[in-house]
């Protein structure tokens, strides 16, 4: 059997990362601060809109759920009185079925939960921006790094949020 030697010539790499000496850090400027403030204001606005929509979903779910609970309770309590009127019992139970069907079809509780969740997420994003902008420029995260983080968070929230 013949011995084969393989020689690989590769540049020496160190385990330490070396920054590009020609790259300069992006400094905080007024236009970058204005962009962050714009995202903050828009996030606050979206937070309020999602909160309003969540409360609307809660109200609709409640309006449909309460009669669906109360009507059968009342009918069971007065069944002796309405036993002579089966059409009344049947009509009220059909009405309860329609209310329950509408509530299940539109799934108001799930929509409520999603809107409250995104309201909180948009609010958190606005707080994060406010916190970073309140620091002195020398104590802030590098502008390009922070803008990338905030724009990714903002775009992700905007893209995945439930429709208003």
C-alpha positions in Angstrom: 0.0 0.0 0.0 1.3 3.4 -1.0 1.3 6.3 1.4 -0.3 9.5 0.1 0.4 12.8 1.7 -2.0 15.6 1.3 -0.8 19.1 1.9 -3.4 21.8 2.5 -2.3 25.4 2.2 -4.8 27.7 3.9 -4.5 31.1 5.4 -3.8 31.1 9.1 -7.0 31.9 11.1 -7.0 32.8 14.7 -9.8 31.9 17.0 -10.3 35.6 17.7 -12.5 37.7 15.5 -10.8 40.7 14.1 -12.8 43.8 13.2 -12.4 45.5 9.9 -9.9 48.3 10.8 -11.4 50.4 7.9 -15.0 50.2 9.2 -16.2 53.2 11.2 -19.1 53.0 13.6 -22.2 54.7 12.5 -22.7 57.6 14.9 -26.1 58.8 16.2 -27.4 61.6 14.1 -30.6 63.6 14.3 -32.2 61.8 11.3 -31.5 58.4 13.0 -33.0 59.6 16.2 -36.0 61.0 14.3 -36.5 57.6 12.6 -36.4 55.8 16.0 -38.9 58.3 17.4 -41.2 57.8 14.4 -41.1 54.0 15.0 -41.8 54.7 18.7 -44.8 56.8 18.0 -46.1 54.4 15.4 -45.7 51.5 17.9 -47.6 53.5 20.5 -50.4 54.1 18.0 -50.6 50.5 17.0 -50.6 49.4 20.6 -53.6 51.6 21.3 -55.4 50.4 18.2 -54.8 46.7 19.1 -56.0 47.5 22.7 -59.2 49.1 21.3 -59.8 46.1 19.0 -59.2 43.6 21.8 -61.8 45.4 24.0 -64.2 45.3 21.1 -63.7 41.5 20.6 -64.2 41.1 24.4 -67.4 43.0 24.3 -68.7 41.0 21.3 -67.8 37.7 22.9 -69.5 38.7 26.1 -72.7 39.8 24.3 -72.9 36.5 22.6 -71.8 34.3 25.6 -74.0 35.7 28.4 -77.4 35.0 26.7 -76.1 31.5 25.7 -75.6 30.8 29.4 -78.6 32.6 30.9 -81.4 31.5 28.6 -80.9 27.8 29.1 -80.7 28.4 32.9 -84.0 30.3 32.9 -85.7 27.7 30.6 -84.7 24.9 32.9 -86.1 26.8 35.9 -89.4 27.5 34.2 -89.8 24.2 32.3 -93.0 23.4 34.2 -94.6 26.6 33.1 -93.5 26.4 29.5 -94.2 22.7 29.0 -97.5 23.7 27.4 -95.6 25.9 25.0 -93.0 23.7 23.2 -92.6 26.2 20.4 -91.3 28.8 22.8 -88.8 26.4 24.3 -87.6 25.3 20.8 -87.4 28.9 19.5 -85.3 30.0 22.5 -83.0 27.0 22.3 -82.6 27.6 18.6 -81.7 31.2 19.3 -79.1 30.1 21.9 -77.6 27.7 19.3 -77.3 30.5 16.8 -75.6 32.8 19.3 -73.2 30.0 20.2 -72.5 29.2 16.6 -71.7 32.8 15.8 -69.4 33.0 18.8 -67.6 29.8 17.8 -67.4 30.8 14.1 -65.8 34.3 14.7 -63.8 33.0 17.7 -63.9 36.3 19.6 -61.9 35.1 22.7 -58.9 34.1 20.5 -59.0 37.4 18.6 -59.2 39.3 21.8 -56.2 37.5 23.2 -54.1 38.1 20.0 -54.9 41.8 20.0 -54.1 42.2 23.7 -50.8 40.3 23.0 -49.8 42.6 20.1 -50.8 45.7 22.0 -48.4 44.7 24.7 -45.6 43.8 22.2 -45.9 47.2 20.4 -46.0 49.0 23.7 -42.8 47.1 24.8 -41.1 48.1 21.5 -42.0 51.8 22.1 -40.6 51.6 25.7 -37.4 50.0 24.4 -36.9 52.9 21.9 -37.7 55.5 24.6 -35.2 53.9 26.9 -32.4 53.9 24.4 -33.1 57.5 23.2 -33.1 58.7 26.8 -29.4 57.7 27.2 -26.6 60.0 26.3 -25.3 59.3 22.8 -22.0 58.0 24.1 -23.8 55.4 26.2 -26.1 54.1 23.5 -25.8 50.9 21.5 -24.1 51.5 18.2 -26.6 53.2 15.9 -26.4 50.7 13.0 -26.8 47.7 15.4 -29.7 49.3 17.2 -31.5 50.4 14.0 -31.1 46.8 12.6 -32.6 45.4 15.9 -35.5 47.8 16.1 -36.4 47.6 12.4 -36.4 43.8 12.6 -38.6 43.9 15.7 -40.9 46.5 14.2 -41.2 44.7 10.9 -41.8 41.4 12.6 -44.6 42.8 14.7 -46.2 44.7 11.9 -46.1 41.6 9.6 -47.5 39.1 12.2 -50.0 41.3 14.0 -53.7 40.4 13.5 -55.6 42.7 11.2 -57.3 45.7 12.8 
